[in-house]
């Protein structure tokens, strides 16, 4: 598997170094890998297909190729443009389904992209279904996206606890997916760019085998890995060791912003902002 | 007395007239007006208030000359008043027993229709002229509550002839059914206040206990009929029972995700009738996707720097704004006010809701003030969406203001 890929992006206030590692595996049980991923330029996504008769892998590949085609057009990534591409990829999968109407089919999507909106850059995270984006600030692993799944809805309602969710019989049921209807409703996060940041984009094959703490330990130990093993491969390896009951796909994106310190960062730690509403810290 | 439905009818074959029953109301219409009968049934359920008028509108849609022969009856007022309004047109007549005597309303020979209201009504019978061939040789009647059937005669279920010998000199003698008439399941949407009058019998529709064997019995009665009748009976009764008692899942409903039991292999699944789901979503998509209201695109914010920010989508203003879990259809524009540390990263959000600009302070550290024209400055409560009018100045502190404007 390919080792980590590095590149640099020039931003108005400095340079952003991006290091990407990706890995995907069939798992120990499944016969087909229905996961697909894309890690090109500043766009990183994972799609987890579902449906029989090899529909799942074609669906997830279709989403990835729709995004790859959008990237190839060369226009800078914007939130609006990516939402349009999500809708396009949905249409592509819906069109595929016409001759296969009876099967249960579609794909999840989780992604991260460096987008430019107005004059500023943001990390945009997005999801449809139960593939996820996490952020890691060096100490704390935080799930950025919120699953569109039955157990997430039960969690939100307070009817089950997070521990119960991992064992819940409905834990494989997603409530939104690409390719199921003519309209898809992705959720979007726009996060600040700055300092050292790390994101994990993954399919549920990772998160159903490893809990947050186990993922965090592997991320924290990533500098001690043997030279030919990327952190993404290490995460996949751990998921397989834990059972590997599903396809496992992981994209790890590390970024380091070097440049003039943005005034926005002056009175905060430079590890990003954990929550929307807890954004301004006391100055003194 | 086992008869508990609001009407009863003598079934007829394909030549029978179509009878449409809803709570407190009965329409009998010539079989050529098949579409009207179905339409009236569709509109008549649930909204009792306009049901009579809606039925008339439907009947006269093509103008008076195209209006089919029909009889339309409706119980008025409370059940105690036993008031009945009757309209007949063409080859149908209604015999109403009211105030101790019988009144016949005949639609033949009238160019428009005949209408009359009755008080203290004991019962009625509707007779089609000429009388179509009944399905049964014997004088057998079936209960009829809510739905569409093909019939030669109909009556209220509490005709005095079956309960009070004194009034047994019937023009349209309606002997009791050979077998006790089974009750239909009570329709789910029946509204209590329109429980039709059952003037003589004490049994009213709202009291009906649902007879468990009602439906099978009904079917067994219906089976030995000719094909034309079967067709109508089967179709209309199915509709009646299914829509009234066991509502069909509507395709537009949000998908109900039923997980496959025992699927623990880590496979992500989506179940449900995908085909129906797709069809439903497609229909929805066709309905949806309205263009953004024109007002929204003309509203804008004018920043103290002179920049204009259109309010065609939500605008989030701050020193380093971010967005958290927003729908792809309501993507905010992030407007950065650089440099001023009095302003929070996410300070305030502006959105247009129903043509009105709504500003929300996003729990900013130093707060947000709004100055509406001609009013003193007012501190926004944190996190509370507040509607503002045109010309309002929103002060984020540090000399940064935004003015709500509209393109003229």
Interface residues (C-beta under 8 A of the other chain):
Chain A: X27 X29 X30 X48 X50 X79 X80 X83 X86 X87 X94 X97 X101 X102 X103 X104 X105 X106 X108 X117 X118 X119 X120 X122 X126 X129 X130 X146 X150 X169 X170 X172 X173 X174 X175 X177 X180 X181 X182 X183 X184 X185 X186 X187 X188 X189 X190 X191 X192 X204 X205 X208 X245 X246 X262 X263 X264 X265 X266 X267 X268 X273 X275 X276 X277 X279 X280 X282 X283
Chain B: X255 X257 X259 X261 X262 X263 X264 X265 X266 X267 X268 X269 X270 X271 X272 X274 X275 X277 X278 X281 X282 X284 X285 X288 X318 X319 X320 X321 X322 X323 X324 X325 X326 X327 X328 X329 X331 X332 X333 X334 X335 X336 X338 X339 X341 X344 X345 X346 X362 X363 X364 X365 X383
